Amino acid sequence: MTIPMLLLFTLLSLAAPSLSERCNQEDKKVLLQIKRELNNPPVLSSWTPNTDCCRKSWLGVECNPHNKRVISLSITNDNDLVAQFPPSIANLPYLESMFLYRLPNLTGPIPETISKLTKLQSIQISLTGLSGPLPNFRPTLKTLIILDLSSNSITGPLPPFLSMLPNLTVIFLNNNKLTGPIPYPYGSFKTLLNVDLSHNQLSGTLPMSLARLNLSVINLSHNRLEGDASMLFGSTKTTSLMDLSWNLFAFDMGKVELSKDEISSFDVSHNRIYGNLPKGIENVAELNVSYNRLCGEIPQGGNFQKFDVSSYFHNKCLCGSPLPRCKWVMGLMAMELKTIEAVMRRILWLKGMIIKLNFLYFEVGMMYLMRKCY
């Protein structure tokens, strides 16, 4: 009786690992294939065939507690990982979150097959060596909320059909090498709140369709965008941070309406913006309008008392504290205007003298010819 019981106990002990295995076997195969595609980096040394991938021992892997499928994958902070983007990631059908961060030697393009992951809610791939164009994210990614592909080496244009993703709330594509204009369909986002396209090589004018957006955060700084950007403003909008600096925007700032709510940061420096400072700008917590072509008196009160000269300098004729008094500036402008008028009068006088001299030379020449004939 003792021997059969002992035998049974031994068999159960041998079978225990497989009976207690929580990880889906297909997902486990895919994860081990991803490890091989990444050239078996030390950061994934905990991914071993004889352990449960849903246990916390598998670094960066999280499973759904009910169906035991892999829902989150996180691989971060490894300078020794040298490989291309692992295509097998697209074979984790229940994946909801992908986080690849500080992997400078992860290279190659992001494959189009990523659109197979129809349950994805968050794609965060940042500070890697990935390059090539942005994939054409298909409308099948209906659950995608966060798209963060910042600080890579991604090139090419912005994909126009990105606006067809119905639940996209955050787009961070900053610090890449993207080119071309912002597509017209980008005014069709339904749930978009935060956009950062800064530090790229985007160019052209902004589409008027962007007037339909109500963004909390918009950062288009350090690009080559030009023309009108007034459609981004509006008294009914809830923008808390706007950065349009270091572009070629040119529009009348005095005609825009700012959000009635307090704006935490407002930076339009290093553009070609003209006109006066708009109403409501006294409610801005951090302000920079320097290096533009603005004019008029700086309003007083509100947050203006804490802004120094660097918030305003290198404009056409802004005046008032903390800049020089408006009377002095206007006087200087009047002197400049008188100088210009005097120069213009001098130029006209010189033109008149040149015309008279030419006429005189013509008369002398004619007299000389007439004498020679006689």
Secondary structure, DSSP 8 states (H G I E B T S, - for coil): -HHHHHHHHHHHHHHHHHHH--S-HHHHHHHHHHHHHTT--GGGTT--TTS-TTSTTSTTEEE-TTT--EEEEEEE--TT--EE--GGGGG-TT--EEEEEEETTEES---GGGGG-TT--EEEEEEE--EEE-----TT-TT--EEE--SSEEEE---GGGGG-TT--EEE--SSEEEE---GGGGG-SS--EEE--SSEEEEE--GGGGG---SEEE--SSEEEE--GGG--TT----EEE--SSEE--BGGG----SS--SEEE--SS--EE---TTGGG-SSEE--SSEEEEE---STTGGG--GGGT-S-SEEESTTS--HHHHHHHHHHHHHHHHHHHHHHHHHHHHHHHHHHHHHHHHHHHHHHHH-
